Amino acid sequence: MKKSLLNLMAVCGFSLLTMTAYADQSSKGMDMTGMKMDNMPSKPASATALSDGEVRAIDKENKSITLKHGRIKSTTVEMGPMTMPFKVKDKGLLAGVKVGDKVKFNVENIDGISTVTTLSVQK
Ligand SMILES: [Cu+2]
């Protein structure tokens, strides 16, 4: 069971790597900070906007949740819509959640693993 989780993680690993490469480029590349300040959008780029998802499976024992998720763009993770398992940072996040629930959640790359850090059920 753990293996299949890792295999699925590998699918998402591509987007994580792409993102890391991109981040490296922008930090080494030309000074973008000045440009951004001249052109500040009225709404700040909310990198931490929550993502939408639907619960497909919950594995409390392994602190894992499978979500059919929309586009994710958090501080450290960016990926398109797909269904995949996530680690959850804290077992407590799975407490009030059941399969079929619509959720809003945040994902961060923790030690190279896409990990759900916040999760709330949409009523
Ligand atoms: Cu994904």
Backbone and ligand atoms as CSV (ligand in chain L), in Angstrom:
chain,resi,resn,atom,element,x,y,z
A,1,MET,N,N,0.853,-1.212,0.000
A,1,MET,CA,C,0.000,0.000,0.000
A,1,MET,C,C,0.879,1.249,0.000
A,2,LYS,N,N,1.948,1.167,0.732
A,2,LYS,CA,C,2.853,2.316,0.798
A,2,LYS,C,C,3.497,2.545,-0.574
A,3,LYS,N,N,3.762,1.431,-1.262
A,3,LYS,CA,C,4.413,1.552,-2.577
A,3,LYS,C,C,3.542,2.304,-3.560
A,4,SER,N,N,2.261,1.943,-3.593
A,4,SER,CA,C,1.396,2.590,-4.576
A,4,SER,C,C,1.280,4.079,-4.271
A,5,LEU,N,N,1.349,4.404,-3.017
A,5,LEU,CA,C,1.311,5.823,-2.638
A,5,LEU,C,C,2.520,6.532,-3.219
A,6,LEU,N,N,3.669,5.903,-3.083
A,6,LEU,CA,C,4.903,6.514,-3.583
A,6,LEU,C,C,4.874,6.633,-5.098
A,7,ASN,N,N,4.331,5.622,-5.756
A,7,ASN,CA,C,4.238,5.687,-7.207
A,7,ASN,C,C,3.400,6.867,-7.651
A,8,LEU,N,N,2.298,7.055,-6.975
A,8,LEU,CA,C,1.434,8.170,-7.329
A,8,LEU,C,C,2.114,9.495,-7.030
A,9,MET,N,N,2.880,9.510,-5.966
A,9,MET,CA,C,3.618,10.713,-5.612
A,9,MET,C,C,4.571,11.076,-6.745
A,10,ALA,N,N,5.151,10.051,-7.354
A,10,ALA,CA,C,6.132,10.292,-8.409
A,10,ALA,C,C,5.491,11.042,-9.565
A,11,VAL,N,N,4.235,10.785,-9.822
A,11,VAL,CA,C,3.534,11.484,-10.893
A,11,VAL,C,C,3.537,12.975,-10.617
A,12,CYS,N,N,3.277,13.299,-9.377
A,12,CYS,CA,C,3.239,14.705,-9.018
A,12,CYS,C,C,4.640,15.269,-8.850
A,13,GLY,N,N,5.598,14.396,-8.668
A,13,GLY,CA,C,6.970,14.848,-8.474
A,13,GLY,C,C,7.434,15.712,-9.603
A,14,PHE,N,N,6.954,15.432,-10.794
A,14,PHE,CA,C,7.361,16.216,-11.952
A,14,PHE,C,C,7.035,17.685,-11.760
A,15,SER,N,N,5.821,17.952,-11.346
A,15,SER,CA,C,5.449,19.356,-11.180
A,15,SER,C,C,6.238,20.004,-10.056
A,16,LEU,N,N,6.555,19.220,-9.050
A,16,LEU,CA,C,7.345,19.770,-7.952
A,16,LEU,C,C,8.729,20.161,-8.444
A,17,LEU,N,N,9.326,19.285,-9.260
A,17,LEU,CA,C,10.659,19.562,-9.771
A,17,LEU,C,C,10.644,20.781,-10.679
A,18,THR,N,N,9.642,20.846,-11.525
A,18,THR,CA,C,9.521,21.986,-12.429
A,18,THR,C,C,9.484,23.269,-11.629
A,19,MET,N,N,8.727,23.216,-10.583
A,19,MET,CA,C,8.550,24.396,-9.747
A,19,MET,C,C,9.862,24.788,-9.093
A,20,THR,N,N,10.596,23.792,-8.611
A,20,THR,CA,C,11.868,24.082,-7.947
A,20,THR,C,C,12.825,24.737,-8.936
A,21,ALA,N,N,12.887,24.194,-10.148
A,21,ALA,CA,C,13.767,24.741,-11.169
A,21,ALA,C,C,13.401,26.187,-11.441
A,22,TYR,N,N,12.132,26.424,-11.510
A,22,TYR,CA,C,11.660,27.774,-11.792
A,22,TYR,C,C,12.061,28.727,-10.669
A,23,ALA,N,N,11.901,28.264,-9.444
A,23,ALA,CA,C,12.228,29.099,-8.291
A,23,ALA,C,C,13.709,29.431,-8.286
A,24,ASP,N,N,14.542,28.440,-8.631
A,24,ASP,CA,C,15.978,28.667,-8.686
A,24,ASP,C,C,16.306,29.750,-9.699
A,25,GLN,N,N,15.676,29.642,-10.837
A,25,GLN,CA,C,15.936,30.583,-11.921
A,25,GLN,C,C,15.638,32.007,-11.488
A,26,SER,N,N,14.484,32.163,-10.857
A,26,SER,CA,C,14.085,33.528,-10.554
A,26,SER,C,C,14.957,34.132,-9.467
A,27,SER,N,N,15.495,33.277,-8.583
A,27,SER,CA,C,16.335,33.849,-7.538
A,27,SER,C,C,17.712,34.201,-8.084
A,28,LYS,N,N,18.166,33.431,-9.093
A,28,LYS,CA,C,19.488,33.705,-9.655
A,28,LYS,C,C,19.413,34.719,-10.791
A,29,GLY,N,N,18.250,34.775,-11.399
A,29,GLY,CA,C,18.101,35.589,-12.607
A,29,GLY,C,C,18.096,37.072,-12.318
A,30,MET,N,N,17.592,37.816,-13.264
A,30,MET,CA,C,17.612,39.262,-13.068
A,30,MET,C,C,16.671,39.671,-11.938
A,31,ASP,N,N,16.870,40.844,-11.460
A,31,ASP,CA,C,16.123,41.320,-10.306
A,31,ASP,C,C,14.676,41.623,-10.682
A,32,MET,N,N,13.832,40.687,-10.352
A,32,MET,CA,C,12.426,40.838,-10.703
A,32,MET,C,C,11.681,41.658,-9.650
A,33,THR,N,N,12.282,41.788,-8.492
A,33,THR,CA,C,11.569,42.444,-7.399
A,33,THR,C,C,11.209,43.870,-7.760
A,34,GLY,N,N,12.165,44.569,-8.364
A,34,GLY,CA,C,11.922,45.959,-8.734
A,34,GLY,C,C,10.785,46.062,-9.733
A,35,MET,N,N,10.776,45.155,-10.699
A,35,MET,CA,C,9.744,45.188,-11.723
A,35,MET,C,C,8.358,45.005,-11.114
A,36,LYS,N,N,8.296,44.064,-10.200
A,36,LYS,CA,C,7.000,43.761,-9.601
A,36,LYS,C,C,6.455,44.953,-8.828
A,37,MET,N,N,7.353,45.692,-8.206
A,37,MET,CA,C,6.898,46.802,-7.376
A,37,MET,C,C,6.299,47.928,-8.218
A,38,ASP,N,N,6.855,48.096,-9.432
A,38,ASP,CA,C,6.311,49.131,-10.309
A,38,ASP,C,C,4.921,48.763,-10.791
A,39,ASN,N,N,4.677,47.475,-10.778
A,39,ASN,CA,C,3.475,46.973,-11.429
A,39,ASN,C,C,2.633,46.179,-10.439
A,40,MET,N,N,2.521,46.703,-9.248
A,40,MET,CA,C,1.833,45.983,-8.174
A,40,MET,C,C,0.349,45.810,-8.479
A,41,PRO,N,N,-0.086,44.572,-8.560
A,41,PRO,CA,C,-1.519,44.378,-8.791
A,41,PRO,C,C,-2.312,44.800,-7.557
A,42,SER,N,N,-3.533,45.240,-7.767
A,42,SER,CA,C,-4.340,45.693,-6.646
A,42,SER,C,C,-4.551,44.550,-5.652
A,43,LYS,N,N,-4.695,43.364,-6.208
A,43,LYS,CA,C,-4.836,42.202,-5.341
A,43,LYS,C,C,-3.493,41.499,-5.283
A,44,PRO,N,N,-2.866,41.391,-4.128
A,44,PRO,CA,C,-1.560,40.748,-4.062
A,44,PRO,C,C,-1.646,39.297,-4.519
A,45,ALA,N,N,-0.630,38.854,-5.231
A,45,ALA,CA,C,-0.608,37.465,-5.700
A,45,ALA,C,C,-0.696,36.544,-4.495
A,46,SER,N,N,-1.859,36.002,-4.269
A,46,SER,CA,C,-2.049,35.198,-3.068
A,46,SER,C,C,-1.575,33.780,-3.314
A,47,ALA,N,N,-0.306,33.573,-3.074
A,47,ALA,CA,C,0.297,32.264,-3.309
A,47,ALA,C,C,-0.281,31.226,-2.358
A,48,THR,N,N,-0.891,31.694,-1.296
A,48,THR,CA,C,-1.360,30.745,-0.303
A,48,THR,C,C,-2.870,30.503,-0.411
A,49,ALA,N,N,-3.466,30.884,-1.545
A,49,ALA,CA,C,-4.897,30.641,-1.721
A,49,ALA,C,C,-5.203,29.153,-1.557
A,50,LEU,N,N,-6.287,28.854,-0.892
A,50,LEU,CA,C,-6.628,27.458,-0.662
A,50,LEU,C,C,-7.082,26.796,-1.957
A,51,SER,N,N,-6.860,25.502,-2.054
A,51,SER,CA,C,-7.273,24.742,-3.222
A,51,SER,C,C,-8.569,24.004,-2.922
A,52,ASP,N,N,-9.316,23.730,-3.991
A,52,ASP,CA,C,-10.552,22.969,-3.853
A,52,ASP,C,C,-10.277,21.496,-4.088
A,53,GLY,N,N,-10.996,20.660,-3.349
A,53,GLY,CA,C,-10.827,19.231,-3.564
A,53,GLY,C,C,-12.045,18.460,-3.104
A,54,GLU,N,N,-12.080,17.207,-3.511
A,54,GLU,CA,C,-13.134,16.303,-3.068
A,54,GLU,C,C,-12.460,15.060,-2.532
A,55,VAL,N,N,-12.906,14.630,-1.352
A,55,VAL,CA,C,-12.251,13.504,-0.689
A,55,VAL,C,C,-12.616,12.194,-1.380
A,56,ARG,N,N,-11.610,11.425,-1.745
A,56,ARG,CA,C,-11.822,10.132,-2.401
A,56,ARG,C,C,-11.494,8.965,-1.469
A,57,ALA,N,N,-10.559,9.174,-0.579
A,57,ALA,CA,C,-10.196,8.122,0.371
A,57,ALA,C,C,-9.474,8.736,1.556
A,58,ILE,N,N,-9.629,8.092,2.688
A,58,ILE,CA,C,-8.952,8.553,3.902
A,58,ILE,C,C,-8.241,7.373,4.534
A,59,ASP,N,N,-7.009,7.578,4.902
A,59,ASP,CA,C,-6.236,6.536,5.582
A,59,ASP,C,C,-5.612,7.157,6.828
A,60,LYS,N,N,-6.383,7.078,7.925
A,60,LYS,CA,C,-5.929,7.735,9.149
A,60,LYS,C,C,-4.637,7.120,9.674
A,61,GLU,N,N,-4.539,5.793,9.515
A,61,GLU,CA,C,-3.368,5.112,10.051
A,61,GLU,C,C,-2.073,5.639,9.423
A,62,ASN,N,N,-2.137,5.870,8.112
A,62,ASN,CA,C,-0.938,6.351,7.408
A,62,ASN,C,C,-0.937,7.869,7.220
A,63,LYS,N,N,-1.839,8.532,7.918
A,63,LYS,CA,C,-1.954,9.993,7.790
A,63,LYS,C,C,-1.975,10.410,6.314
A,64,SER,N,N,-2.908,9.800,5.581
A,64,SER,CA,C,-2.979,10.064,4.149
A,64,SER,C,C,-4.415,10.324,3.732
A,65,ILE,N,N,-4.583,11.210,2.769
A,65,ILE,CA,C,-5.904,11.484,2.236
A,65,ILE,C,C,-5.785,11.576,0.719
A,66,THR,N,N,-6.722,10.921,0.019
A,66,THR,CA,C,-6.728,10.995,-1.432
A,66,THR,C,C,-7.757,12.032,-1.852
A,67,LEU,N,N,-7.292,13.011,-2.606
A,67,LEU,CA,C,-8.158,14.112,-3.017
A,67,LEU,C,C,-8.199,14.224,-4.529
A,68,LYS,N,N,-9.414,14.438,-5.030
A,68,LYS,CA,C,-9.544,14.875,-6.416
A,68,LYS,C,C,-9.458,16.389,-6.327
A,69,HIS,N,N,-8.343,16.940,-6.790
A,69,HIS,CA,C,-8.140,18.358,-6.527
A,69,HIS,C,C,-8.122,19.199,-7.793
A,70,GLY,N,N,-8.465,20.451,-7.626
A,70,GLY,CA,C,-8.347,21.424,-8.708
A,70,GLY,C,C,-6.919,21.916,-8.772
A,71,ARG,N,N,-6.729,23.003,-9.436
A,71,ARG,CA,C,-5.386,23.553,-9.557
A,71,ARG,C,C,-4.853,23.933,-8.185
A,72,ILE,N,N,-3.591,23.565,-7.952
A,72,ILE,CA,C,-2.953,23.898,-6.687
A,72,ILE,C,C,-1.821,24.874,-6.948
A,73,LYS,N,N,-1.848,25.955,-6.195
A,73,LYS,CA,C,-0.733,26.897,-6.276
A,73,LYS,C,C,-0.508,27.448,-4.885
A,74,SER,N,N,0.333,26.761,-4.143
A,74,SER,CA,C,0.646,27.221,-2.792
A,74,SER,C,C,2.045,27.810,-2.818
A,75,THR,N,N,2.584,28.079,-1.663
A,75,THR,CA,C,3.913,28.677,-1.609
A,75,THR,C,C,4.965,27.759,-2.204
A,76,THR,N,N,4.782,26.438,-2.004
A,76,THR,CA,C,5.836,25.506,-2.424
A,76,THR,C,C,5.358,24.431,-3.383
A,77,VAL,N,N,4.067,24.367,-3.653
A,77,VAL,CA,C,3.560,23.311,-4.531
A,77,VAL,C,C,2.685,23.929,-5.615
A,78,GLU,N,N,2.907,23.470,-6.846
A,78,GLU,CA,C,2.055,23.921,-7.940
A,78,GLU,C,C,1.777,22.729,-8.837
A,79,MET,N,N,0.507,22.461,-9.090
A,79,MET,CA,C,0.173,21.359,-9.998
A,79,MET,C,C,-1.231,21.536,-10.541
A,80,GLY,N,N,-1.477,20.900,-11.641
A,80,GLY,CA,C,-2.791,20.967,-12.259
A,80,GLY,C,C,-3.761,20.025,-11.572
A,81,PRO,N,N,-4.994,20.022,-12.016
A,81,PRO,CA,C,-6.021,19.175,-11.410
A,81,PRO,C,C,-5.728,17.693,-11.618
A,82,MET,N,N,-5.948,16.906,-10.589
A,82,MET,CA,C,-5.772,15.449,-10.672
A,82,MET,C,C,-6.308,14.823,-9.386
A,83,THR,N,N,-6.323,13.505,-9.374
A,83,THR,CA,C,-6.661,12.791,-8.149
A,83,THR,C,C,-5.412,12.108,-7.639
A,84,MET,N,N,-5.079,12.348,-6.399
A,84,MET,CA,C,-3.835,11.798,-5.846
A,84,MET,C,C,-3.896,11.765,-4.324
A,85,PRO,N,N,-3.055,10.904,-3.738
A,85,PRO,CA,C,-2.984,10.882,-2.274
A,85,PRO,C,C,-2.022,11.947,-1.753
A,86,PHE,N,N,-2.362,12.507,-0.625
A,86,PHE,CA,C,-1.474,13.457,0.049
A,86,PHE,C,C,-1.191,12.942,1.442
A,87,LYS,N,N,-0.021,13.258,1.934
A,87,LYS,CA,C,0.244,13.104,3.358
A,87,LYS,C,C,-0.484,14.241,4.062
A,88,VAL,N,N,-0.905,14.018,5.276
A,88,VAL,CA,C,-1.413,15.138,6.062
A,88,VAL,C,C,-0.432,15.420,7.199
A,89,LYS,N,N,-0.277,16.700,7.481
A,89,LYS,CA,C,0.710,17.120,8.466
A,89,LYS,C,C,0.330,16.615,9.852
A,90,ASP,N,N,-0.973,16.639,10.106
A,90,ASP,CA,C,-1.460,16.303,11.438
A,90,ASP,C,C,-2.683,15.405,11.303
A,91,LYS,N,N,-2.651,14.303,12.024
A,91,LYS,CA,C,-3.749,13.336,11.982
A,91,LYS,C,C,-5.089,13.991,12.273
A,92,GLY,N,N,-5.063,15.015,13.110
A,92,GLY,CA,C,-6.280,15.714,13.504
A,92,GLY,C,C,-7.019,16.327,12.326
A,93,LEU,N,N,-6.282,16.604,11.242
A,93,LEU,CA,C,-6.910,17.191,10.061
A,93,LEU,C,C,-7.946,16.252,9.451
A,94,LEU,N,N,-7.795,14.954,9.718
A,94,LEU,CA,C,-8.701,13.976,9.121
A,94,LEU,C,C,-9.920,13.699,9.992
A,95,ALA,N,N,-9.955,14.331,11.149
A,95,ALA,CA,C,-10.975,14.000,12.142
A,95,ALA,C,C,-12.409,14.166,11.641
A,96,GLY,N,N,-12.742,15.355,11.124
A,96,GLY,CA,C,-14.137,15.593,10.763
A,96,GLY,C,C,-14.435,15.390,9.290
A,97,VAL,N,N,-13.572,14.645,8.608
A,97,VAL,CA,C,-13.682,14.531,7.158
A,97,VAL,C,C,-14.110,13.131,6.751
A,98,LYS,N,N,-14.980,13.053,5.728
A,98,LYS,CA,C,-15.352,11.733,5.226
A,98,LYS,C,C,-15.329,11.730,3.693
A,99,VAL,N,N,-15.293,10.521,3.150
A,99,VAL,CA,C,-15.244,10.366,1.696
A,99,VAL,C,C,-16.450,11.055,1.061
A,100,GLY,N,N,-16.203,11.828,0.025
A,100,GLY,CA,C,-17.273,12.538,-0.661
A,100,GLY,C,C,-17.360,14.000,-0.260
A,101,ASP,N,N,-16.728,14.347,0.853
A,101,ASP,CA,C,-16.754,15.739,1.300
A,101,ASP,C,C,-16.009,16.646,0.320
A,102,LYS,N,N,-16.556,17.843,0.156
A,102,LYS,CA,C,-15.843,18.882,-0.593
A,102,LYS,C,C,-15.001,19.650,0.411
A,103,VAL,N,N,-13.746,19.827,0.083
A,103,VAL,CA,C,-12.852,20.474,1.045
A,103,VAL,C,C,-12.064,21.618,0.407
A,104,LYS,N,N,-11.631,22.494,1.264
A,104,LYS,CA,C,-10.640,23.514,0.888
A,104,LYS,C,C,-9.395,23.155,1.656
A,105,PHE,N,N,-8.256,23.195,0.976
A,105,PHE,CA,C,-7.050,22.750,1.667
A,105,PHE,C,C,-5.825,23.491,1.147
A,106,ASN,N,N,-4.773,23.395,1.938
A,106,ASN,CA,C,-3.488,23.956,1.533
A,106,ASN,C,C,-2.456,22.835,1.525
A,107,VAL,N,N,-1.578,22.865,0.541
A,107,VAL,CA,C,-0.536,21.850,0.427
A,107,VAL,C,C,0.819,22.533,0.410
A,108,GLU,N,N,1.745,21.985,1.169
A,108,GLU,CA,C,3.112,22.484,1.084
A,108,GLU,C,C,4.062,21.314,0.872
A,109,ASN,N,N,5.175,21.620,0.253
A,109,ASN,CA,C,6.207,20.620,0.028
A,109,ASN,C,C,7.042,20.495,1.306
A,110,ILE,N,N,6.821,19.418,2.034
A,110,ILE,CA,C,7.583,19.199,3.263
A,110,ILE,C,C,8.490,18.007,3.044
A,111,ASP,N,N,9.786,18.236,3.065
A,111,ASP,CA,C,10.782,17.203,2.788
A,111,ASP,C,C,10.499,16.495,1.462
A,112,GLY,N,N,10.081,17.252,0.477
A,112,GLY,CA,C,9.872,16.692,-0.858
A,112,GLY,C,C,8.545,15.976,-1.035
A,113,ILE,N,N,7.707,16.024,-0.019
A,113,ILE,CA,C,6.410,15.347,-0.107
A,113,ILE,C,C,5.292,16.375,-0.026
A,114,SER,N,N,4.367,16.282,-0.979
A,114,SER,CA,C,3.222,17.181,-0.947
A,114,SER,C,C,2.363,16.840,0.264
A,115,THR,N,N,2.304,17.761,1.207
A,115,THR,CA,C,1.655,17.501,2.484
A,115,THR,C,C,0.533,18.503,2.728
A,116,VAL,N,N,-0.632,17.979,3.089
A,116,VAL,CA,C,-1.756,18.853,3.414
A,116,VAL,C,C,-1.506,19.486,4.782
A,117,THR,N,N,-1.505,20.819,4.803
A,117,THR,CA,C,-1.236,21.508,6.072
A,117,THR,C,C,-2.502,22.087,6.694
A,118,THR,N,N,-3.485,22.423,5.857
A,118,THR,CA,C,-4.774,22.829,6.391
A,118,THR,C,C,-5.863,22.176,5.563
A,119,LEU,N,N,-6.974,21.890,6.208
A,119,LEU,CA,C,-8.064,21.199,5.532
A,119,LEU,C,C,-9.378,21.568,6.209
A,120,SER,N,N,-10.315,22.058,5.425
A,120,SER,CA,C,-11.612,22.332,6.026
A,120,SER,C,C,-12.724,21.880,5.093
A,121,VAL,N,N,-13.756,21.303,5.672
A,121,VAL,CA,C,-14.882,20.779,4.906
A,121,VAL,C,C,-15.801,21.921,4.511
A,122,GLN,N,N,-16.229,21.921,3.254
A,122,GLN,CA,C,-17.183,22.920,2.761
A,122,GLN,C,C,-18.588,22.408,2.994
A,123,LYS,N,N,-19.383,23.193,3.697
A,123,LYS,CA,C,-20.772,22.784,3.944
A,123,LYS,C,C,-21.630,23.159,2.735
L,1,CU,CU,CU,-1.706,16.413,-7.593
